[in-house]
Amino acid sequence: MNRTEYVERLLPADPILCSTVQSIAQAGLPSMSVKPDLGKLLTILVATSGAKEILEIGTYGGYSAICLARGFTSKGRVTTLEAREEHALIAKSNIQAAGLTDNIDIVLGDALTSLKELKQSRRQFDFVFIDADKPNYPEYLAFALAMSVPGTLIVADNVLLRDRVLDESNQSPSPVAVRAFNQTLLSHPELEATILPVHDGFAVARVRTSRKYRTQK
């Protein structure tokens, strides 16, 4: 038994999340949802931060959206972006089964297009979770910052890319983009951030409370 298996055995069985994982597998899709311990971490982060407006980039089968919405301590909303209709339909079914339809809005379409529309609508978010196509991670971070407020948490999965980011000679689009994302996240003057070397790398950042609120134009 390794450390991951040990922790997963300790976590109580969650019928809704287990059903979500099964629905993804039954659709013939790969297992790409966050791991159970990270899903629980998302719930805890939302609950402790008191987030009310969450942006998720990358819905997939709805697993992480459910984990995020479960963290609301009062009324809140998850706006989750998904490019593929097949994924959105699976997620919708899983979200309904979890009883969270009123808390989660799925926006179907290209993520960058959806983000531009959200920004133009002057949407603000106090929690952002990024788990989508890796070449666009730097742009997703830029949008997250543009639509954040002081105290917003920005979280991202897969920031180690199975250690491909460690090899500077690897100039493929995904490693190059994620290296840039990580560098910006950890050096940005408006962010306090860290990367947890667990699973495939989990980044957590907080917009500094000293940041001056900037009205979007």
N, C-alpha and C positions, 0 to 999 in steps of 0.2 A: 504494500500500500504506500503510495506517495503522499505528499502533503495535501495536494488538491483533493485526492480521494478521501483523505482523513477529514478535511473540513466539510466536504459535501455530505459525508455520512452523518456528521453532527447536525447539519441543518435539517430542520423538520421538513417532512415531505409536504409539497405544496401542490395539491391536485390541479389547480388552475394553470400554474406554470408548467407542470408536467404535461397537461393536455395541450398547451401551446407548443411545447417542443414536439410532441407527437404529431400535431397537425402539420408542422413544417416538414417533418420527415415523411409523412404520408403523401405530401404533395411532391415528393421527390426532390426537395430542396436541401442543400447542404446545411450542416449545423453551424450557423454563424451568429446565433444570439449570444449575448453576454452570458458568462458562467453564473451559476446560482449565487455564489458568494458576492460577485460584483453586482448582480441584480439587487441583492439585499443591501449592498452598500449604496446603490442609487436611492433606494427607498429611505435609508437613514439620512443621507445627505439632504434630500428634499425636506424631510421632516424637521431636521435640526436647523436648516436654513430658513424655514418658513416660506419657501418659494410658493408663489401663486400662479405665475405665468411661465410655463416651461416650453422651450423650443427643442425639439428632437430632430436631428438631421439623419434620416435613415430609419424607417419604421420596421422593415423586413416583416417578420411574422407577428409583431406586436408585443414580444416578450418584455423588452426594456420599457416600452411605453406603459405597460401594466405596472412594472416595478416603480416607475417614476410617479404615476398617478396614485399609487398606494401610499406615497409619502405625504400627501396633502393632509394637513391637520385641520383645514377648513376648506371651503370651496376653492377650487383651483382648476386650471385648464392646461392640458398638454396639446400643443400644436406640433404634429409630427409629419415630416415630409417624406414621401415615398415616390420614386420614379416609376416603379413597375406596378401595373394594375393587378397582376397575379398576387404579388406580395400584399398589396393594400386590401384585397378581398379576404385573404387569410387573416390578416391582422384585424380587420373589422369583425370577423366572426369570433376571434379570440377575445377581443375587447368586450364584445357583447356578453360572452360567457363569463367574463370576469365582473360583469355588472358595472362597467366603467364608461359606457357609451357617452354619458353626459359630461365626462371629464376629459375625453380625448377626441380631438379633431384630426382626421387624416386628410392631408393635402396632397393630391395626386399630381405629379408632374415633375419636370426637371427641377432639382433642388436649387440651383443657382437662380433660375427664373422665379421660383417661389420666394426665395430669400429677397430678391430685388423688390418683389411686390409687397412683402411684409415690411420691408424698410420704407418703401414709399407710403405705406399706410401708417407709418410712425409707430409700429408695434415695439414694445419694450418687453424684455424678458429678464427674469431674475434667476433663471437656471437654463443652461444650454447643454445638451448632450449630443456629441458628434460621433457617429458610428456609420459611416457611409463610404463612398468611393474615395480611396486614399489620395489620388492625384489632386483632388480639389480641397484637401484639408486646409491649406493656407488660406484659400478664399473663404472657406467656412468659418475659420477663426476670425477673419476680418469682419465678416457680417455679424458674428457673435458679439464682437467688441462694439460694433456700430449700434447694435440694438440692446446693449446691456446698460445697467445702471450700477452705481456703487454697491458692492456687495454681491453682485451676480456671480454664481458659480458656473464655470465652464469646464466640462468633463469630456474626455475623449477616450475611446477604446482603440486598441490595435496600434499603439504608437511605437511599438518595437518591430512590428512586421516580421515576426519569427526571426528576429535578430538581423534582418536584412539591412536595417538602418545602420548597423555597426560597421558595415563594409563601405568605406567612403568611395571605393572604386566601383561600387554598384551604382550606376547612373540611370537605372530604369526609372520611369516616371513616379511610381509609388514610393520607393525609398527616398528619392530626391525630394519629393513633396513633403513626406512625413518628417524627414530631417529638418527641413525648413520650418515646418509647423512646430516641432519640438524646440528648435532654437528660438523662434519668436515667442513661444509660450513662456519659456524660462527666463528670457531676457527683457521682455516687454516692461517698460516702466510703470504701466498701469495694472500689472498683474503680480500676484503672489502665486507661485506655481511649483508643482513637483510632479515627478513621474514615478509611479510605483512599478517596479519590475516584476509584476505578477501576471500570470497567464501570458498574454501577448502585449503587455504594457498598458497601463491605465494612467492617464494624465488628469490631474485635478488642479484647477486654477481659480482664484478669486479676484474679482475686480476690486482694486483698492478703494477703501471708503474715503480716502483723501482725493480720489479722482473728482474732478469738477464735472458736474452734470452738463452734458452737451445736447442741446435740442437738435434733432435730426433736421436736415434741410433737404 
